[in-house]
């Protein structure tokens, strides 16, 4: 599992495989799942999510870019 996650987060240059990228969810409706996600200068609307119930709301998320981008989940900070 750890090696596979490493491959997603740190893919080989030029490799044609999924890449996980941190993004920012600027809009979220927990009832309908409607969302807006910004990745750099690009905005995506209504991306599917692996588990809508696990999305905390507006804030940082992890997006997996396959042929179609999908929200993997919310990124939460580690507190000491």
Phi, psi and omega in degrees: 000314182297318180294320180297316178298319177299320178296324179289318184280331181229068184289158175294142179301132178079001181288142179262076180212167182300148178229132176264132183226138173290139182219180179231121177277115183265345178212139183208128173245107184293340181282312184263342184083003178299137182209161172228129183233132177254131174233103186062233180270358182263141176243139178238143181241136174056051174289145174290156179234145178299315181214097182301326182294338182272356181278125185282342182126203180300134180148192183290139178224164176251125182246132176263119179266104174250201174306327173235132180293147179219140179282122178277322179169181180277143174262122180244141180288151175272129178251143182274000000 
